[in-house]
Amino acid sequence: MEKFYNLVDGLKPMLVMVVVQIAYAGTNVLFKLAASDGMSLRIIVAYRYIFATAFMLPLALIFERKNRAKLTWTILFQAFLCGLFGGSLSQNMYLGSLVLTSATFATAMFNLVPAFTFILAISFRLEKVGIRSLAGKAKVMGTLLGIGGAMLLTFYKGSEINIWKTNINLLNHYQSHKLHLATPNHNHALGALLAVANSFSYAFWLIIQAKMSAKYPNPYSSTALMCLMASVQAVVYALCMEKDWSQWRLGWNIRLLTAAYAGVVVAGMMISLVIWCMRMRGPLFVSVFNPLMLLCTAVAGSILLDEPLHLGSILGATLIVCGLYAVLWGKNVEIKKMSQLVPCTDSIEDKTVEVVVTSTPRNDNVEE
């Protein structure tokens, strides 16, 4: 029985990350439905972070009231940048790409984040290439595979692949007032550019977040600050761009469901679960599950939204996922090498201390 409990306890992080990726895939479907109902994308983003802030602030005040780090102007500025590049700007570009292309396309392009993060980390000297080592070559090849997969996904469509046909299309229940989901080719190209820009913005947020976490290691407070900044930015942007005040009205419909789900469930509860998994298994374990969101979104989009799967989408997504795992494998090898070096240094220091301690009494006895 004890072995069974240990097995279940060991599977918890994996099961939690599967739930997280399924929840993320559900957000993509709801975003598409809300946009098809005529809800402004900018207002969707604003409401998302308003709900997320209202959910995360109490958690930060309750669980981190005793061990919260000192809040400085530098941390506030970093939180502002995190809210911009990882929140308001990133989400506005992502939703624009989601509506102009498809849920599967936007999710597949999001897997470019590790490649862009690797490039930015090298630029900011946070990462070394190490091209002579096998791990360094894997990271470079993985980055090139990811970029190549994104280009294939963007410029090659190919034949349509019908794995299943449900004849279910939830979009038929809503009428798009401002955005037409069946977009021409130039809108598809714009959606692809927005997807690439979103991936780059999100990667830039990871770099800033790493800097911020070093001085402000409070995950709930850090997330609450980011959501607060993102909500202010998104609201100001939406107020400047949207003149129709009726767009802000939320009823008991798909708009309220989308805003509440994206804010409370995804930006609140799921982020908390991700933080817990990172503490248990580390960030590498968490990032390995990113391609699962692509699979869940492709299945949900094909079944619920009647989005056709094309050969180019499958091939491009496969290259992106292969590139992602190549980068993660190379990084994992480097982390293992670094962890093997640390115990050696500690053991030498311990032996030195033992020699000094044992030698002191002998000298005292000689003098006496």
C-alpha positions in Angstrom: 0.0 0.0 0.0 2.9 2.3 0.8 4.4 1.8 -2.7 1.0 2.6 -4.2 0.8 5.9 -2.3 4.4 6.7 -3.3 3.5 6.0 -7.0 0.4 8.2 -6.8 2.4 11.0 -5.1 5.1 10.8 -7.8 2.5 11.1 -10.6 0.8 14.2 -9.1 3.1 16.8 -10.9 2.5 15.0 -14.2 -1.3 14.8 -13.8 -1.4 18.5 -12.7 0.5 19.6 -15.8 -1.9 17.6 -18.0 -4.8 19.4 -16.4 -3.0 22.8 -16.9 -2.5 22.2 -20.7 -6.1 21.0 -21.1 -7.3 24.2 -19.3 -5.1 26.3 -21.7 -6.6 24.6 -24.7 -10.1 25.4 -23.4 -9.2 29.0 -23.2 -8.4 29.1 -27.0 -11.8 27.7 -27.8 -13.6 30.2 -25.6 -11.6 33.1 -27.0 -12.6 32.1 -30.5 -16.3 31.9 -29.5 -16.2 35.3 -27.7 -14.6 37.0 -30.7 -17.2 35.4 -33.0 -19.9 36.7 -30.7 -18.6 40.2 -31.5 -16.7 40.9 -28.3 -13.7 43.2 -28.8 -10.4 41.4 -28.4 -9.0 44.3 -26.5 -11.8 44.2 -23.9 -11.4 40.4 -23.6 -7.7 41.0 -22.6 -8.7 43.8 -20.2 -11.4 41.7 -18.4 -9.0 38.7 -18.3 -6.5 40.6 -16.2 -9.1 42.4 -14.1 -10.5 39.0 -13.0 -6.9 37.6 -12.6 -5.9 40.5 -10.3 -9.0 40.2 -8.2 -8.2 36.5 -7.7 -4.4 36.7 -7.1 -4.3 39.7 -4.8 -6.0 38.0 -1.9 -3.8 34.9 -2.3 -0.7 37.1 -2.2 -1.9 38.9 0.9 -2.9 35.7 2.7 0.0 33.3 1.9 2.9 35.7 1.6 2.1 38.3 4.2 5.0 37.2 6.5 7.8 36.5 4.0 7.2 39.0 1.3 10.4 40.7 0.0 10.7 44.5 0.1 9.0 46.3 -2.8 11.3 48.7 -4.6 10.9 51.0 -7.6 13.1 48.6 -9.6 10.8 45.7 -8.9 7.7 47.9 -9.8 9.3 48.8 -13.1 10.1 45.1 -13.8 6.5 44.2 -12.9 5.4 46.9 -15.4 7.5 45.3 -18.1 6.3 41.8 -17.2 2.7 43.0 -17.4 3.4 44.5 -20.8 5.5 41.8 -22.6 3.9 38.8 -20.8 0.4 40.2 -20.3 -1.4 43.0 -22.2 0.8 43.3 -25.3 1.4 39.5 -25.6 -2.3 38.6 -25.2 -3.5 41.3 -27.6 -1.2 39.9 -30.3 -2.1 36.3 -29.5 -5.8 36.9 -29.7 -5.4 38.8 -32.9 -3.5 35.8 -34.4 -6.1 33.4 -33.0 -9.0 35.1 -34.7 -7.2 35.8 -38.0 -5.9 32.2 -38.4 -7.0 29.3 -36.2 -6.7 28.0 -32.7 -4.3 25.2 -33.8 -2.1 27.6 -35.8 -1.7 30.2 -33.0 -0.9 27.5 -30.4 1.6 25.8 -32.7 3.4 29.1 -33.3 3.5 29.7 -29.5 5.9 26.7 -29.3 8.5 29.1 -30.8 9.0 30.6 -27.3 11.9 28.3 -26.2 13.7 29.1 -29.5 13.3 32.9 -29.0 14.1 32.6 -25.3 17.4 30.9 -26.3 18.3 33.6 -28.7 17.5 36.4 -26.2 19.4 34.6 -23.4 22.5 34.5 -25.6 22.0 38.2 -26.5 21.8 39.2 -22.8 24.7 36.8 -21.9 22.4 34.7 -19.7 23.1 31.6 -21.8 26.2 30.2 -23.5 26.0 28.5 -26.9 28.7 25.9 -26.4 28.7 24.9 -30.0 31.5 22.4 -29.6 29.5 20.3 -27.2 26.7 18.0 -28.1 24.3 19.9 -25.9 25.2 23.2 -27.6 24.7 21.7 -31.0 21.3 20.3 -29.9 20.2 23.8 -28.7 21.2 25.4 -32.0 19.6 22.7 -34.2 16.5 22.8 -32.1 16.2 26.6 -32.5 16.6 26.3 -36.3 14.1 23.4 -36.4 11.6 25.5 -34.6 12.0 28.5 -36.9 11.8 26.3 -39.9 8.7 24.7 -38.6 7.1 28.1 -38.1 7.9 29.1 -41.7 6.5 25.8 -43.0 3.3 26.3 -40.9 2.9 29.9 -42.2 3.6 29.5 -46.0 2.6 25.9 -46.7 -1.0 24.7 -46.3 -1.1 21.4 -48.2 -4.0 19.0 -48.5 -6.8 18.8 -45.9 -6.7 15.8 -43.6 -10.0 14.6 -42.2 -9.2 12.4 -39.2 -12.7 12.7 -37.8 -15.8 14.6 -38.9 -18.3 15.6 -36.1 -20.3 18.3 -38.0 -20.2 20.3 -34.8 -19.3 24.0 -35.1 -20.0 26.1 -32.1 -19.2 29.2 -34.1 -22.5 28.8 -35.9 -24.3 29.8 -32.8 -22.7 33.3 -32.8 -22.6 36.0 -35.4 -19.3 37.9 -35.9 -20.1 41.6 -35.9 -16.6 43.0 -36.4 -14.3 40.1 -37.3 -14.8 37.6 -40.1 -13.2 34.3 -39.1 -13.0 33.1 -42.7 -10.2 35.5 -43.5 -8.4 36.0 -46.8 -4.7 35.3 -47.4 -3.4 38.7 -46.4 -5.2 38.5 -43.0 -3.7 35.0 -42.5 -0.2 36.5 -43.1 -1.0 39.3 -40.6 -2.1 36.6 -38.1 1.2 34.7 -38.6 3.2 37.9 -38.0 1.2 38.6 -34.8 1.8 35.0 -33.6 5.6 35.4 -34.2 5.6 38.7 -32.4 3.6 37.3 -29.5 6.2 34.4 -29.1 9.0 37.0 -29.1 7.2 39.2 -26.6 6.6 36.2 -24.3 10.2 35.1 -24.5 11.3 38.6 -23.6 9.0 38.4 -20.6 10.7 35.2 -19.4 14.1 37.0 -19.4 12.7 39.9 -17.4 10.8 37.6 -15.1 14.0 35.7 -14.3 15.7 39.0 -13.3 12.7 40.0 -11.2 12.4 36.6 -9.4 16.0 36.9 -8.3 15.2 40.0 -6.1 11.5 39.3 -5.5 11.1 35.5 -4.9 7.4 35.6 -4.0 5.4 33.8 -6.8 1.9 34.9 -5.7 2.9 38.5 -5.1 4.9 38.6 -8.3 1.9 37.2 -10.3 -0.5 39.6 -8.6 1.8 42.6 -9.5 2.1 41.4 -13.1 -1.7 41.0 -13.4 -2.3 44.4 -11.8 0.1 46.1 -14.2 -1.3 44.2 -17.2 -4.9 45.1 -16.2 -4.1 48.8 -16.1 -2.3 48.7 -19.4 -5.0 46.6 -21.1 -7.9 48.8 -19.8 -6.1 52.0 -20.9 -5.5 50.6 -24.3 -9.0 49.3 -24.7 -10.5 52.7 -23.6 -8.4 54.5 -26.2 -9.2 52.1 -29.1 -12.8 51.1 -28.3 -15.5 53.8 -28.5 -18.5 51.6 -28.2 -19.3 51.4 -24.5 -21.7 48.5 -25.0 -18.7 46.3 -25.6 -17.9 46.4 -21.9 -21.3 45.0 -20.9 -21.2 41.5 -19.6 -24.3 39.3 -19.3 -24.8 35.7 -18.5 -23.3 34.7 -21.8 -20.1 33.5 -23.5 -18.4 36.8 -22.8 -18.7 36.5 -19.1 -17.7 32.9 -19.2 -14.6 33.6 -21.3 -13.5 36.5 -19.1 -14.0 34.6 -15.8 -12.5 31.4 -17.1 -9.4 33.1 -18.6 -8.9 35.3 -15.6 -9.7 33.1 -12.6 -9.0 29.6 -13.8 -6.1 30.1 -16.3 -4.3 33.3 -15.1 -5.1 32.5 -11.4 -5.5 28.8 -10.5 -3.4 27.3 -13.3 -0.5 29.7 -12.7 -0.6 28.6 -9.0 -0.5 24.9 -10.1 2.4 25.7 -12.5 4.3 27.4 -9.6 3.7 24.3 -7.4 5.0 22.0 -10.2 8.1 24.2 -10.7 8.9 23.9 -7.0 8.5 20.1 -7.1 10.2 19.3 -10.4 11.7 22.5 -11.8 11.0 24.7 -14.8 12.3 22.1 -17.3 9.7 19.6 -16.3 7.0 22.3 -16.7 8.1 23.4 -20.2 8.2 19.8 -21.5 4.3 19.7 -21.4 3.9 22.8 -23.7 3.4 20.7 -26.9 0.5 18.9 -25.2 -1.5 22.2 -25.4 -1.0 22.1 -29.2 -2.5 18.6 -29.4 -5.4 19.4 -27.1 -6.1 22.6 -29.1 -5.9 20.8 -32.4 -8.4 18.1 -31.2 -10.7 20.7 -29.6 -10.6 23.0 -32.6 -11.3 20.1 -35.0 -14.2 18.7 -33.0 -15.9 21.8 -31.6 -15.0 24.5 -34.1 -14.9 22.4 -37.3 -11.3 23.7 -38.0 -9.8 21.6 -40.8 -6.3 20.0 -40.3 -3.9 20.5 -43.2 -0.7 18.6 -44.0 1.4 21.8 -43.6 0.0 22.4 -40.1 0.9 18.9 -39.0 4.4 18.9 -40.5 5.2 22.4 -39.2 3.9 21.6 -35.7 6.0 18.4 -35.7 9.2 20.3 -36.6 8.4 22.9 -33.9 7.8 20.2 -31.2 11.0 18.4 -32.3 13.0 21.6 -32.1 11.5 22.3 -28.7 12.6 19.0 -27.2 16.0 19.3 -28.8 16.5 22.6 -27.0 15.2 21.1 -23.7 17.4 18.1 -24.1 20.5 20.2 -24.6 19.6 22.4 -21.6 18.9 19.3 -19.4 22.4 17.9 -20.2 24.0 21.2 -19.2 22.1 21.3 -16.0 23.1 17.7 -15.1 26.8 18.6 -15.7 26.5 21.7 -13.5 24.8 19.7 -10.7 27.6 17.1 -10.8 30.3 19.7 -10.3 28.7 21.2 -7.1 29.0 18.1 -4.8 32.7 17.7 -5.7 33.5 21.2 -4.5 31.5 20.8 -1.3 33.2 17.5 -0.5 36.7 19.0 -0.8 35.8 21.9 1.5 34.3 19.5 4.1 37.6 17.4 4.1 39.6 20.6 4.6 37.6 21.7 7.6 37.9 18.3 9.2 41.8 18.4 9.0 41.9 21.8 10.6 39.6 20.8 13.5 41.5 17.6 14.3 44.9 19.3 14.1 44.1 22.0 16.7 43.9 19.7 19.8 47.2 18.1 18.9 49.1 21.4 18.9 47.6 22.3 22.3 48.8 19.0 23.9 52.3 19.5 22.6 52.5 23.0 24.2 51.2 21.7 27.5 
